[in-house]
Amino acid sequence: MLDLPITDEVAAARNAVRDLLAARGWAGTERGDDLMLAMSESVTNGIRHGRGRRRLRVWVDGDTVTCEVTDEGSGPADPLAGYRPPAQLVTGGRGLWITQQICDAAGIEHRDGTTAARFAITMA
C-alpha cells in the first residue's frame, strides 16, 4: 500500500504511483495511463478545492488498483458532480467526469469532516 501526504503539487504523487505501476509491469500501458490521469485529476482537485490535511492512498489487489484521495473539505456541492458531462463553454471542471469515464468504479463521499474520492481500475 502506498500512503503519502499531498502537498501543493502533484509531482510527488505522480512519481510514487508511476514507481508502483513500474514495479508491477503496468507503466506505459493504456490502463496504467488511465490510472495516472485519474489520480492526477483527483489529487489536483484535492489541492485546488480541498482543505486541511490531504492524503493519497493506493493499494493493489490482484490486477485491480484502487486510489483514494482524502481532504478535510466539504466536497463537491453538486451530488452528481462527475456523473454528467461538464458545460462545453466552461474551462476546467472536467476531472471528476474524466475519472468516471475511464475508471471501472469511482465515487465521492463526505463523512465525519473528511471527503474521500475513490476510484479503481483493473489492469487486465
Secondary structure as UniProt FT lines:
FT   STRAND          2..5
FT   HELIX           11..24
FT   TURN            27..28
FT   HELIX           30..49
FT   STRAND          55..61
FT   TURN            62..63
FT   STRAND          64..71
FT   TURN            79..83
FT   TURN            88..89
FT   HELIX           95..102
FT   STRAND          105..111
FT   TURN            112..113
FT   STRAND          114..122
//
